[in-house]
Amino acid sequence: MIPKQENENPEMMSKNPKYWKGPFYFNPKDPNLTVPKFDTSMGWGSTLNFGKIQIQIAIIAIILIPIIYKMLF
């Protein structure tokens, strides 16, 4: 039996509920850094793909830079 390969269209990946953890989108296979919101009941917009290492590094930097600055000055 051949295993099913996931060759999903990147534009359709963000619509798949299995990649959403509450309000957060987590899919390292999706090449997009931002994706449209899954629940548009509060208006339209986009969210970050927290599965991408670039986003994770940016969030860590946003948190650590003020802490390091406060420690040094």
CHARMM-style PDB file with segment names, atoms N, HN, CA, C and O in Angstrom:
ATOM      1  N   MET     1       0.831  -1.175   0.000  1.00  0.00      PROA
ATOM      2  CA  MET     1       0.000   0.000   0.000  1.00  0.00      PROA
ATOM      3  C   MET     1       0.880   1.244   0.000  1.00  0.00      PROA
ATOM      4  O   MET     1       1.782   1.369   0.828  1.00  0.00      PROA
ATOM      5  N   ILE     2       0.624   2.155  -0.916  1.00  0.00      PROA
ATOM      6  HN  ILE     2      -0.109   2.054  -1.589  1.00  0.00      PROA
ATOM      7  CA  ILE     2       1.404   3.381  -1.047  1.00  0.00      PROA
ATOM      8  C   ILE     2       0.817   4.447  -0.125  1.00  0.00      PROA
ATOM      9  O   ILE     2      -0.387   4.703  -0.156  1.00  0.00      PROA
ATOM     10  N   PRO     3       1.688   5.084   0.716  1.00  0.00      PROA
ATOM     11  CA  PRO     3       1.156   6.130   1.598  1.00  0.00      PROA
ATOM     12  C   PRO     3       0.727   7.357   0.805  1.00  0.00      PROA
ATOM     13  O   PRO     3       1.332   7.714  -0.206  1.00  0.00      PROA
ATOM     14  N   LYS     4      -0.314   7.978   1.285  1.00  0.00      PROA
ATOM     15  HN  LYS     4      -0.806   7.688   2.106  1.00  0.00      PROA
ATOM     16  CA  LYS     4      -0.848   9.167   0.630  1.00  0.00      PROA
ATOM     17  C   LYS     4       0.114  10.336   0.827  1.00  0.00      PROA
ATOM     18  O   LYS     4       0.504  10.637   1.955  1.00  0.00      PROA
ATOM     19  N   GLN     5       0.493  10.989  -0.258  1.00  0.00      PROA
ATOM     20  HN  GLN     5       0.176  10.745  -1.174  1.00  0.00      PROA
ATOM     21  CA  GLN     5       1.372  12.145  -0.174  1.00  0.00      PROA
ATOM     22  C   GLN     5       0.533  13.401  -0.083  1.00  0.00      PROA
ATOM     23  O   GLN     5      -0.501  13.530  -0.738  1.00  0.00      PROA
ATOM     24  N   GLU     6       1.003  14.335   0.749  1.00  0.00      PROA
ATOM     25  HN  GLU     6       1.843  14.231   1.281  1.00  0.00      PROA
ATOM     26  CA  GLU     6       0.288  15.594   0.892  1.00  0.00      PROA
ATOM     27  C   GLU     6       0.881  16.619  -0.062  1.00  0.00      PROA
ATOM     28  O   GLU     6       1.874  17.271   0.259  1.00  0.00      PROA
ATOM     29  N   ASN     7       0.282  16.758  -1.217  1.00  0.00      PROA
ATOM     30  HN  ASN     7      -0.525  16.228  -1.478  1.00  0.00      PROA
ATOM     31  CA  ASN     7       0.677  17.765  -2.182  1.00  0.00      PROA
ATOM     32  C   ASN     7      -0.409  18.818  -2.216  1.00  0.00      PROA
ATOM     33  O   ASN     7      -1.144  18.947  -3.195  1.00  0.00      PROA
ATOM     34  N   GLU     8      -0.499  19.574  -1.125  1.00  0.00      PROA
ATOM     35  HN  GLU     8       0.098  19.469  -0.330  1.00  0.00      PROA
ATOM     36  CA  GLU     8      -1.548  20.560  -1.017  1.00  0.00      PROA
ATOM     37  C   GLU     8      -1.137  21.851  -1.693  1.00  0.00      PROA
ATOM     38  O   GLU     8       0.039  22.214  -1.728  1.00  0.00      PROA
ATOM     39  N   ASN     9      -2.118  22.525  -2.220  1.00  0.00      PROA
ATOM     40  HN  ASN     9      -3.073  22.230  -2.192  1.00  0.00      PROA
ATOM     41  CA  ASN     9      -1.914  23.838  -2.795  1.00  0.00      PROA
ATOM     42  C   ASN     9      -1.649  24.817  -1.658  1.00  0.00      PROA
ATOM     43  O   ASN     9      -2.435  24.867  -0.712  1.00  0.00      PROA
ATOM     44  N   PRO    10      -0.543  25.617  -1.717  1.00  0.00      PROA
ATOM     45  CA  PRO    10      -0.250  26.545  -0.613  1.00  0.00      PROA
ATOM     46  C   PRO    10      -1.387  27.519  -0.320  1.00  0.00      PROA
ATOM     47  O   PRO    10      -1.541  27.953   0.821  1.00  0.00      PROA
ATOM     48  N   GLU    11      -2.176  27.866  -1.315  1.00  0.00      PROA
ATOM     49  HN  GLU    11      -2.051  27.514  -2.243  1.00  0.00      PROA
ATOM     50  CA  GLU    11      -3.285  28.784  -1.085  1.00  0.00      PROA
ATOM     51  C   GLU    11      -4.425  28.110  -0.337  1.00  0.00      PROA
ATOM     52  O   GLU    11      -5.227  28.793   0.300  1.00  0.00      PROA
ATOM     53  N   MET    12      -4.515  26.787  -0.398  1.00  0.00      PROA
ATOM     54  HN  MET    12      -3.863  26.232  -0.915  1.00  0.00      PROA
ATOM     55  CA  MET    12      -5.585  26.067   0.283  1.00  0.00      PROA
ATOM     56  C   MET    12      -5.152  25.539   1.648  1.00  0.00      PROA
ATOM     57  O   MET    12      -6.001  25.142   2.446  1.00  0.00      PROA
ATOM     58  N   MET    13      -3.846  25.526   1.935  1.00  0.00      PROA
ATOM     59  HN  MET    13      -3.156  25.849   1.287  1.00  0.00      PROA
ATOM     60  CA  MET    13      -3.364  25.008   3.212  1.00  0.00      PROA
ATOM     61  C   MET    13      -3.954  25.776   4.383  1.00  0.00      PROA
ATOM     62  O   MET    13      -4.299  25.179   5.403  1.00  0.00      PROA
ATOM     63  N   SER    14      -4.073  27.091   4.251  1.00  0.00      PROA
ATOM     64  HN  SER    14      -3.793  27.576   3.423  1.00  0.00      PROA
ATOM     65  CA  SER    14      -4.543  27.904   5.372  1.00  0.00      PROA
ATOM     66  C   SER    14      -6.028  27.692   5.660  1.00  0.00      PROA
ATOM     67  O   SER    14      -6.520  28.125   6.702  1.00  0.00      PROA
ATOM     68  N   LYS    15      -6.740  27.040   4.763  1.00  0.00      PROA
ATOM     69  HN  LYS    15      -6.340  26.688   3.917  1.00  0.00      PROA
ATOM     70  CA  LYS    15      -8.160  26.774   4.974  1.00  0.00      PROA
ATOM     71  C   LYS    15      -8.399  25.428   5.654  1.00  0.00      PROA
ATOM     72  O   LYS    15      -9.531  25.114   6.021  1.00  0.00      PROA
ATOM     73  N   ASN    16      -7.348  24.637   5.823  1.00  0.00      PROA
ATOM     74  HN  ASN    16      -6.429  24.892   5.525  1.00  0.00      PROA
ATOM     75  CA  ASN    16      -7.460  23.327   6.442  1.00  0.00      PROA
ATOM     76  C   ASN    16      -7.441  23.478   7.967  1.00  0.00      PROA
ATOM     77  O   ASN    16      -6.455  23.978   8.508  1.00  0.00      PROA
ATOM     78  N   PRO    17      -8.497  23.062   8.678  1.00  0.00      PROA
ATOM     79  CA  PRO    17      -8.565  23.260  10.135  1.00  0.00      PROA
ATOM     80  C   PRO    17      -7.497  22.508  10.924  1.00  0.00      PROA
ATOM     81  O   PRO    17      -7.236  22.862  12.074  1.00  0.00      PROA
ATOM     82  N   LYS    18      -6.875  21.488  10.349  1.00  0.00      PROA
ATOM     83  HN  LYS    18      -7.087  21.200   9.415  1.00  0.00      PROA
ATOM     84  CA  LYS    18      -5.880  20.731  11.119  1.00  0.00      PROA
ATOM     85  C   LYS    18      -4.619  21.547  11.399  1.00  0.00      PROA
ATOM     86  O   LYS    18      -3.843  21.190  12.284  1.00  0.00      PROA
ATOM     87  N   TYR    19      -4.403  22.640  10.658  1.00  0.00      PROA
ATOM     88  HN  TYR    19      -5.034  22.931   9.938  1.00  0.00      PROA
ATOM     89  CA  TYR    19      -3.230  23.478  10.876  1.00  0.00      PROA
ATOM     90  C   TYR    19      -3.498  24.629  11.842  1.00  0.00      PROA
ATOM     91  O   TYR    19      -2.589  25.404  12.136  1.00  0.00      PROA
ATOM     92  N   TRP    20      -4.708  24.753  12.332  1.00  0.00      PROA
ATOM     93  HN  TRP    20      -5.447  24.123  12.093  1.00  0.00      PROA
ATOM     94  CA  TRP    20      -5.070  25.842  13.244  1.00  0.00      PROA
ATOM     95  C   TRP    20      -5.132  25.321  14.665  1.00  0.00      PROA
ATOM     96  O   TRP    20      -5.804  24.328  14.943  1.00  0.00      PROA
ATOM     97  N   LYS    21      -4.429  25.993  15.562  1.00  0.00      PROA
ATOM     98  HN  LYS    21      -3.883  26.800  15.336  1.00  0.00      PROA
ATOM     99  CA  LYS    21      -4.454  25.694  16.995  1.00  0.00      PROA
ATOM    100  C   LYS    21      -5.084  26.894  17.681  1.00  0.00      PROA
ATOM    101  O   LYS    21      -4.383  27.804  18.124  1.00  0.00      PROA
ATOM    102  N   GLY    22      -6.404  26.894  17.767  1.00  0.00      PROA
ATOM    103  HN  GLY    22      -6.974  26.155  17.408  1.00  0.00      PROA
ATOM    104  CA  GLY    22      -7.120  28.073  18.266  1.00  0.00      PROA
ATOM    105  C   GLY    22      -6.983  29.194  17.244  1.00  0.00      PROA
ATOM    106  O   GLY    22      -7.288  28.991  16.069  1.00  0.00      PROA
ATOM    107  N   PRO    23      -6.530  30.374  17.667  1.00  0.00      PROA
ATOM    108  CA  PRO    23      -6.366  31.475  16.709  1.00  0.00      PROA
ATOM    109  C   PRO    23      -5.012  31.453  15.996  1.00  0.00      PROA
ATOM    110  O   PRO    23      -4.729  32.345  15.197  1.00  0.00      PROA
ATOM    111  N   PHE    24      -4.167  30.447  16.271  1.00  0.00      PROA
ATOM    112  HN  PHE    24      -4.396  29.722  16.920  1.00  0.00      PROA
ATOM    113  CA  PHE    24      -2.822  30.400  15.721  1.00  0.00      PROA
ATOM    114  C   PHE    24      -2.718  29.403  14.575  1.00  0.00      PROA
ATOM    115  O   PHE    24      -3.252  28.296  14.649  1.00  0.00      PROA
ATOM    116  N   TYR    25      -2.024  29.808  13.515  1.00  0.00      PROA
ATOM    117  HN  TYR    25      -1.591  30.707  13.455  1.00  0.00      PROA
ATOM    118  CA  TYR    25      -1.784  28.941  12.357  1.00  0.00      PROA
ATOM    119  C   TYR    25      -0.383  28.375  12.486  1.00  0.00      PROA
ATOM    120  O   TYR    25       0.575  29.131  12.648  1.00  0.00      PROA
ATOM    121  N   PHE    26      -0.247  27.060  12.419  1.00  0.00      PROA
ATOM    122  HN  PHE    26      -1.026  26.446  12.288  1.00  0.00      PROA
ATOM    123  CA  PHE    26       1.027  26.382  12.604  1.00  0.00      PROA
ATOM    124  C   PHE    26       1.200  25.338  11.510  1.00  0.00      PROA
ATOM    125  O   PHE    26       0.651  24.240  11.600  1.00  0.00      PROA
ATOM    126  N   ASN    27       1.972  25.684  10.466  1.00  0.00      PROA
ATOM    127  HN  ASN    27       2.419  26.576  10.393  1.00  0.00      PROA
ATOM    128  CA  ASN    27       2.215  24.756   9.364  1.00  0.00      PROA
ATOM    129  C   ASN    27       3.595  25.027   8.769  1.00  0.00      PROA
ATOM    130  O   ASN    27       3.739  25.926   7.940  1.00  0.00      PROA
ATOM    131  N   PRO    28       4.614  24.265   9.178  1.00  0.00      PROA
ATOM    132  CA  PRO    28       5.957  24.482   8.644  1.00  0.00      PROA
ATOM    133  C   PRO    28       6.079  24.175   7.149  1.00  0.00      PROA
ATOM    134  O   PRO    28       7.016  24.640   6.501  1.00  0.00      PROA
ATOM    135  N   LYS    29       5.146  23.398   6.595  1.00  0.00      PROA
ATOM    136  HN  LYS    29       4.385  23.020   7.121  1.00  0.00      PROA
ATOM    137  CA  LYS    29       5.209  23.063   5.167  1.00  0.00      PROA
ATOM    138  C   LYS    29       4.676  24.178   4.273  1.00  0.00      PROA
ATOM    139  O   LYS    29       4.947  24.191   3.073  1.00  0.00      PROA
ATOM    140  N   ASP    30       3.925  25.109   4.843  1.00  0.00      PROA
ATOM    141  HN  ASP    30       3.705  25.099   5.819  1.00  0.00      PROA
ATOM    142  CA  ASP    30       3.365  26.223   4.069  1.00  0.00      PROA
ATOM    143  C   ASP    30       4.468  27.250   3.831  1.00  0.00      PROA
ATOM    144  O   ASP    30       5.084  27.704   4.795  1.00  0.00      PROA
ATOM    145  N   PRO    31       4.738  27.634   2.587  1.00  0.00      PROA
ATOM    146  CA  PRO    31       5.821  28.592   2.318  1.00  0.00      PROA
ATOM    147  C   PRO    31       5.485  30.030   2.727  1.00  0.00      PROA
ATOM    148  O   PRO    31       6.383  30.870   2.786  1.00  0.00      PROA
ATOM    149  N   ASN    32       4.239  30.324   3.004  1.00  0.00      PROA
ATOM    150  HN  ASN    32       3.510  29.642   2.956  1.00  0.00      PROA
ATOM    151  CA  ASN    32       3.835  31.689   3.344  1.00  0.00      PROA
ATOM    152  C   ASN    32       4.141  32.020   4.796  1.00  0.00      PROA
ATOM    153  O   ASN    32       3.954  31.185   5.680  1.00  0.00      PROA
ATOM    154  N   LEU    33       4.619  33.258   5.047  1.00  0.00      PROA
ATOM    155  HN  LEU    33       4.771  33.937   4.328  1.00  0.00      PROA
ATOM    156  CA  LEU    33       4.848  33.720   6.412  1.00  0.00      PROA
ATOM    157  C   LEU    33       3.566  34.274   7.022  1.00  0.00      PROA
ATOM    158  O   LEU    33       3.373  34.197   8.235  1.00  0.00      PROA
ATOM    159  N   THR    34       2.694  34.829   6.193  1.00  0.00      PROA
ATOM    160  HN  THR    34       2.851  34.891   5.207  1.00  0.00      PROA
ATOM    161  CA  THR    34       1.393  35.298   6.653  1.00  0.00      PROA
ATOM    162  C   THR    34       0.308  34.617   5.837  1.00  0.00      PROA
ATOM    163  O   THR    34       0.490  34.322   4.656  1.00  0.00      PROA
ATOM    164  N   VAL    35      -0.813  34.375   6.481  1.00  0.00      PROA
ATOM    165  HN  VAL    35      -0.961  34.615   7.440  1.00  0.00      PROA
ATOM    166  CA  VAL    35      -1.935  33.711   5.822  1.00  0.00      PROA
ATOM    167  C   VAL    35      -3.225  34.426   6.201  1.00  0.00      PROA
ATOM    168  O   VAL    35      -3.277  35.079   7.243  1.00  0.00      PROA
ATOM    169  N   PRO    36      -4.269  34.318   5.378  1.00  0.00      PROA
ATOM    170  CA  PRO    36      -5.559  34.918   5.750  1.00  0.00      PROA
ATOM    171  C   PRO    36      -6.114  34.255   7.005  1.00  0.00      PROA
ATOM    172  O   PRO    36      -5.890  33.068   7.243  1.00  0.00      PROA
ATOM    173  N   LYS    37      -6.832  35.025   7.794  1.00  0.00      PROA
ATOM    174  HN  LYS    37      -7.014  35.989   7.600  1.00  0.00      PROA
ATOM    175  CA  LYS    37      -7.445  34.479   9.001  1.00  0.00      PROA
ATOM    176  C   LYS    37      -8.435  33.382   8.646  1.00  0.00      PROA
ATOM    177  O   LYS    37      -9.110  33.447   7.619  1.00  0.00      PROA
ATOM    178  N   PHE    38      -8.514  32.369   9.512  1.00  0.00      PROA
ATOM    179  HN  PHE    38      -7.965  32.317  10.347  1.00  0.00      PROA
ATOM    180  CA  PHE    38      -9.462  31.276   9.302  1.00  0.00      PROA
ATOM    181  C   PHE    38     -10.870  31.720   9.672  1.00  0.00      PROA
ATOM    182  O   PHE    38     -11.828  31.438   8.952  1.00  0.00      PROA
ATOM    183  N   ASP    39     -10.988  32.416  10.799  1.00  0.00      PROA
ATOM    184  HN  ASP    39     -10.210  32.644  11.384  1.00  0.00      PROA
ATOM    185  CA  ASP    39     -12.284  32.906  11.266  1.00  0.00      PROA
ATOM    186  C   ASP    39     -12.362  34.391  10.968  1.00  0.00      PROA
ATOM    187  O   ASP    39     -11.690  35.194  11.615  1.00  0.00      PROA
ATOM    188  N   THR    40     -13.170  34.758  10.000  1.00  0.00      PROA
ATOM    189  HN  THR    40     -13.716  34.106   9.474  1.00  0.00      PROA
ATOM    190  CA  THR    40     -13.277  36.163   9.613  1.00  0.00      PROA
ATOM    191  C   THR    40     -14.488  36.832  10.250  1.00  0.00      PROA
ATOM    192  O   THR    40     -14.949  37.864   9.761  1.00  0.00      PROA
ATOM    193  N   SER    41     -15.011  36.259  11.336  1.00  0.00      PROA
ATOM    194  HN  SER    41     -14.636  35.421  11.733  1.00  0.00      PROA
ATOM    195  CA  SER    41     -16.184  36.849  11.975  1.00  0.00      PROA
ATOM    196  C   SER    41     -15.865  38.204  12.608  1.00  0.00      PROA
ATOM    197  O   SER    41     -16.766  39.018  12.811  1.00  0.00      PROA
ATOM    198  N   MET    42     -14.595  38.449  12.918  1.00  0.00      PROA
ATOM    199  HN  MET    42     -13.864  37.788  12.753  1.00  0.00      PROA
ATOM    200  CA  MET    42     -14.205  39.725  13.508  1.00  0.00      PROA
ATOM    201  C   MET    42     -13.600  40.646  12.452  1.00  0.00      PROA
ATOM    202  O   MET    42     -12.926  41.618  12.791  1.00  0.00      PROA
ATOM    203  N   GLY    43     -13.830  40.354  11.206  1.00  0.00      PROA
ATOM    204  HN  GLY    43     -14.378  39.565  10.931  1.00  0.00      PROA
ATOM    205  CA  GLY    43     -13.299  41.174  10.125  1.00  0.00      PROA
ATOM    206  C   GLY    43     -12.251  40.421   9.333  1.00  0.00      PROA
ATOM    207  O   GLY    43     -11.898  39.288   9.661  1.00  0.00      PROA
ATOM    208  N   TRP    44     -11.767  41.052   8.305  1.00  0.00      PROA
ATOM    209  HN  TRP    44     -12.053  41.972   8.038  1.00  0.00      PROA
ATOM    210  CA  TRP    44     -10.774  40.411   7.460  1.00  0.00      PROA
ATOM    211  C   TRP    44      -9.384  40.759   7.979  1.00  0.00      PROA
ATOM    212  O   TRP    44      -9.224  41.663   8.799  1.00  0.00      PROA
ATOM    213  N   GLY    45      -8.408  40.047   7.505  1.00  0.00      PROA
ATOM    214  HN  GLY    45      -8.539  39.313   6.839  1.00  0.00      PROA
ATOM    215  CA  GLY    45      -7.038  40.291   7.921  1.00  0.00      PROA
ATOM    216  C   GLY    45      -6.185  39.066   7.718  1.00  0.00      PROA
ATOM    217  O   GLY    45      -6.591  38.108   7.059  1.00  0.00      PROA
ATOM    218  N   SER    46      -5.004  39.103   8.288  1.00  0.00      PROA
ATOM    219  HN  SER    46      -4.675  39.880   8.824  1.00  0.00      PROA
ATOM    220  CA  SER    46      -4.106  37.965   8.161  1.00  0.00      PROA
ATOM    221  C   SER    46      -3.453  37.692   9.509  1.00  0.00      PROA
ATOM    222  O   SER    46      -3.538  38.497  10.436  1.00  0.00      PROA
ATOM    223  N   THR    47      -2.807  36.547   9.592  1.00  0.00      PROA
ATOM    224  HN  THR    47      -2.738  35.893   8.839  1.00  0.00      PROA
ATOM    225  CA  THR    47      -2.103  36.142  10.801  1.00  0.00      PROA
ATOM    226  C   THR    47      -0.769  35.544  10.391  1.00  0.00      PROA
ATOM    227  O   THR    47      -0.525  35.301   9.209  1.00  0.00      PROA
ATOM    228  N   LEU    48       0.078  35.313  11.357  1.00  0.00      PROA
ATOM    229  HN  LEU    48      -0.121  35.511  12.317  1.00  0.00      PROA
ATOM    230  CA  LEU    48       1.402  34.763  11.097  1.00  0.00      PROA
ATOM    231  C   LEU    48       1.358  33.241  11.068  1.00  0.00      PROA
ATOM    232  O   LEU    48       0.523  32.615  11.721  1.00  0.00      PROA
ATOM    233  N   ASN    49       2.265  32.667  10.306  1.00  0.00      PROA
ATOM    234  HN  ASN    49       2.943  33.176   9.776  1.00  0.00      PROA
ATOM    235  CA  ASN    49       2.432  31.219  10.280  1.00  0.00      PROA
ATOM    236  C   ASN    49       3.485  30.872  11.329  1.00  0.00      PROA
ATOM    237  O   ASN    49       4.684  30.973  11.068  1.00  0.00      PROA
ATOM    238  N   PHE    50       3.034  30.462  12.521  1.00  0.00      PROA
ATOM    239  HN  PHE    50       2.060  30.381  12.733  1.00  0.00      PROA
ATOM    240  CA  PHE    50       3.933  30.191  13.630  1.00  0.00      PROA
ATOM    241  C   PHE    50       4.750  28.915  13.434  1.00  0.00      PROA
ATOM    242  O   PHE    50       5.586  28.592  14.279  1.00  0.00      PROA
ATOM    243  N   GLY    51       4.536  28.204  12.375  1.00  0.00      PROA
ATOM    244  HN  GLY    51       3.857  28.466  11.689  1.00  0.00      PROA
ATOM    245  CA  GLY    51       5.329  27.022  12.064  1.00  0.00      PROA
ATOM    246  C   GLY    51       6.634  27.361  11.362  1.00  0.00      PROA
ATOM    247  O   GLY    51       7.497  26.493  11.228  1.00  0.00      PROA
ATOM    248  N   LYS    52       6.802  28.588  10.914  1.00  0.00      PROA
ATOM    249  HN  LYS    52       6.101  29.293  11.023  1.00  0.00      PROA
ATOM    250  CA  LYS    52       8.012  29.003  10.212  1.00  0.00      PROA
ATOM    251  C   LYS    52       9.051  29.497  11.211  1.00  0.00      PROA
ATOM    252  O   LYS    52       8.727  30.255  12.125  1.00  0.00      PROA
ATOM    253  N   ILE    53      10.290  29.071  11.037  1.00  0.00      PROA
ATOM    254  HN  ILE    53      10.553  28.455  10.295  1.00  0.00      PROA
ATOM    255  CA  ILE    53      11.364  29.438  11.950  1.00  0.00      PROA
ATOM    256  C   ILE    53      11.615  30.950  11.942  1.00  0.00      PROA
ATOM    257  O   ILE    53      12.003  31.512  12.966  1.00  0.00      PROA
ATOM    258  N   GLN    54      11.399  31.613  10.805  1.00  0.00      PROA
ATOM    259  HN  GLN    54      11.084  31.156   9.973  1.00  0.00      PROA
ATOM    260  CA  GLN    54      11.612  33.057  10.732  1.00  0.00      PROA
ATOM    261  C   GLN    54      10.681  33.795  11.692  1.00  0.00      PROA
ATOM    262  O   GLN    54      11.097  34.751  12.347  1.00  0.00      PROA
ATOM    263  N   ILE    55       9.435  33.361  11.777  1.00  0.00      PROA
ATOM    264  HN  ILE    55       9.098  32.585  11.245  1.00  0.00      PROA
ATOM    265  CA  ILE    55       8.461  33.988  12.671  1.00  0.00      PROA
ATOM    266  C   ILE    55       8.834  33.708  14.117  1.00  0.00      PROA
ATOM    267  O   ILE    55       8.734  34.599  14.961  1.00  0.00      PROA
ATOM    268  N   GLN    56       9.260  32.494  14.419  1.00  0.00      PROA
ATOM    269  HN  GLN    56       9.341  31.770  13.734  1.00  0.00      PROA
ATOM    270  CA  GLN    56       9.636  32.144  15.780  1.00  0.00      PROA
ATOM    271  C   GLN    56      10.833  32.972  16.246  1.00  0.00      PROA
ATOM    272  O   GLN    56      10.857  33.440  17.384  1.00  0.00      PROA
ATOM    273  N   ILE    57      11.826  33.155  15.373  1.00  0.00      PROA
ATOM    274  HN  ILE    57      11.807  32.775  14.448  1.00  0.00      PROA
ATOM    275  CA  ILE    57      12.996  33.975  15.709  1.00  0.00      PROA
ATOM    276  C   ILE    57      12.587  35.426  15.924  1.00  0.00      PROA
ATOM    277  O   ILE    57      13.068  36.069  16.857  1.00  0.00      PROA
ATOM    278  N   ALA    58      11.715  35.946  15.083  1.00  0.00      PROA
ATOM    279  HN  ALA    58      11.325  35.424  14.325  1.00  0.00      PROA
ATOM    280  CA  ALA    58      11.264  37.332  15.219  1.00  0.00      PROA
ATOM    281  C   ALA    58      10.531  37.550  16.541  1.00  0.00      PROA
ATOM    282  O   ALA    58      10.733  38.572  17.196  1.00  0.00      PROA
ATOM    283  N   ILE    59       9.700  36.618  16.933  1.00  0.00      PROA
ATOM    284  HN  ILE    59       9.536  35.788  16.401  1.00  0.00      PROA
ATOM    285  CA  ILE    59       8.955  36.760  18.186  1.00  0.00      PROA
ATOM    286  C   ILE    59       9.901  36.686  19.387  1.00  0.00      PROA
ATOM    287  O   ILE    59       9.756  37.454  20.338  1.00  0.00      PROA
ATOM    288  N   ILE    60      10.853  35.777  19.346  1.00  0.00      PROA
ATOM    289  HN  ILE    60      10.971  35.154  18.573  1.00  0.00      PROA
ATOM    290  CA  ILE    60      11.836  35.692  20.425  1.00  0.00      PROA
ATOM    291  C   ILE    60      12.645  36.989  20.514  1.00  0.00      PROA
ATOM    292  O   ILE    60      12.908  37.479  21.612  1.00  0.00      PROA
ATOM    293  N   ALA    61      13.039  37.544  19.367  1.00  0.00      PROA
ATOM    294  HN  ALA    61      12.825  37.145  18.475  1.00  0.00      PROA
ATOM    295  CA  ALA    61      13.796  38.801  19.359  1.00  0.00      PROA
ATOM    296  C   ALA    61      12.961  39.948  19.920  1.00  0.00      PROA
ATOM    297  O   ALA    61      13.472  40.771  20.679  1.00  0.00      PROA
ATOM    298  N   ILE    62      11.692  40.008  19.558  1.00  0.00      PROA
ATOM    299  HN  ILE    62      11.276  39.339  18.942  1.00  0.00      PROA
ATOM    300  CA  ILE    62      10.810  41.072  20.070  1.00  0.00      PROA
ATOM    301  C   ILE    62      10.696  40.988  21.589  1.00  0.00      PROA
ATOM    302  O   ILE    62      10.600  42.015  22.261  1.00  0.00      PROA
ATOM    303  N   ILE    63      10.707  39.788  22.128  1.00  0.00      PROA
ATOM    304  HN  ILE    63      10.785  38.954  21.582  1.00  0.00      PROA
ATOM    305  CA  ILE    63      10.611  39.616  23.574  1.00  0.00      PROA
ATOM    306  C   ILE    63      11.957  39.886  24.260  1.00  0.00      PROA
ATOM    307  O   ILE    63      11.997  40.536  25.304  1.00  0.00      PROA
ATOM    308  N   LEU    64      13.059  39.389  23.677  1.00  0.00      PROA
ATOM    309  HN  LEU    64      13.027  38.860  22.829  1.00  0.00      PROA
ATOM    310  CA  LEU    64      14.352  39.482  24.343  1.00  0.00      PROA
ATOM    311  C   LEU    64      15.027  40.846  24.241  1.00  0.00      PROA
ATOM    312  O   LEU    64      15.735  41.234  25.170  1.00  0.00      PROA
ATOM    313  N   ILE    65      14.842  41.579  23.166  1.00  0.00      PROA
ATOM    314  HN  ILE    65      14.267  41.264  22.411  1.00  0.00      PROA
ATOM    315  CA  ILE    65      15.533  42.861  22.996  1.00  0.00      PROA
ATOM    316  C   ILE    65      15.205  43.831  24.132  1.00  0.00      PROA
ATOM    317  O   ILE    65      16.136  44.394  24.708  1.00  0.00      PROA
ATOM    318  N   PRO    66      13.947  44.059  24.487  1.00  0.00      PROA
ATOM    319  CA  PRO    66      13.687  44.966  25.622  1.00  0.00      PROA
ATOM    320  C   PRO    66      14.238  44.448  26.957  1.00  0.00      PROA
ATOM    321  O   PRO    66      14.681  45.235  27.793  1.00  0.00      PROA
ATOM    322  N   ILE    67      14.211  43.139  27.154  1.00  0.00      PROA
ATOM    323  HN  ILE    67      13.851  42.499  26.475  1.00  0.00      PROA
ATOM    324  CA  ILE    67      14.734  42.569  28.402  1.00  0.00      PROA
ATOM    325  C   ILE    67      16.241  42.795  28.488  1.00  0.00      PROA
ATOM    326  O   ILE    67      16.746  43.213  29.530  1.00  0.00      PROA
ATOM    327  N   ILE    68      16.952  42.524  27.415  1.00  0.00      PROA
ATOM    328  HN  ILE    68      16.541  42.184  26.569  1.00  0.00      PROA
ATOM    329  CA  ILE    68      18.400  42.726  27.399  1.00  0.00      PROA
ATOM    330  C   ILE    68      18.729  44.209  27.539  1.00  0.00      PROA
ATOM    331  O   ILE    68      19.665  44.570  28.251  1.00  0.00      PROA
ATOM    332  N   TYR    69      17.987  45.049  26.882  1.00  0.00      PROA
ATOM    333  HN  TYR    69      17.226  44.755  26.303  1.00  0.00      PROA
ATOM    334  CA  TYR    69      18.204  46.498  26.977  1.00  0.00      PROA
ATOM    335  C   TYR    69      18.019  46.965  28.423  1.00  0.00      PROA
ATOM    336  O   TYR    69      18.809  47.764  28.925  1.00  0.00      PROA
ATOM    337  N   LYS    70      16.989  46.471  29.082  1.00  0.00      PROA
ATOM    338  HN  LYS    70      16.347  45.822  28.675  1.00  0.00      PROA
ATOM    339  CA  LYS    70      16.719  46.857  30.476  1.00  0.00      PROA
ATOM    340  C   LYS    70      17.837  46.362  31.400  1.00  0.00      PROA
ATOM    341  O   LYS    70      18.193  47.050  32.357  1.00  0.00      PROA
ATOM    342  N   MET    71      18.383  45.202  31.130  1.00  0.00      PROA
ATOM    343  HN  MET    71      18.094  44.643  30.353  1.00  0.00      PROA
ATOM    344  CA  MET    71      19.465  44.662  31.957  1.00  0.00      PROA
ATOM    345  C   MET    71      20.767  45.435  31.783  1.00  0.00      PROA
ATOM    346  O   MET    71      21.541  45.574  32.731  1.00  0.00      PROA
ATOM    347  N   LEU    72      21.010  45.937  30.579  1.00  0.00      PROA
ATOM    348  HN  LEU    72      20.382  45.824  29.810  1.00  0.00      PROA
ATOM    349  CA  LEU    72      22.269  46.627  30.295  1.00  0.00      PROA
ATOM    350  C   LEU    72      22.246  48.101  30.668  1.00  0.00      PROA
ATOM    351  O   LEU    72      23.291  48.674  30.979  1.00  0.00      PROA
ATOM    352  N   PHE    73      21.071  48.726  30.644  1.00  0.00      PROA
ATOM    353  HN  PHE    73      20.222  48.261  30.392  1.00  0.00      PROA
ATOM    354  CA  PHE    73      20.998  50.185  30.892  1.00  0.00      PROA
ATOM    355  C   PHE    73      20.110  50.518  32.040  1.00  0.00      PROA
ATOM    356  OT1 PHE    73      19.945  51.692  32.373  1.00  0.00      PROA
TER     357      PHE     73
END
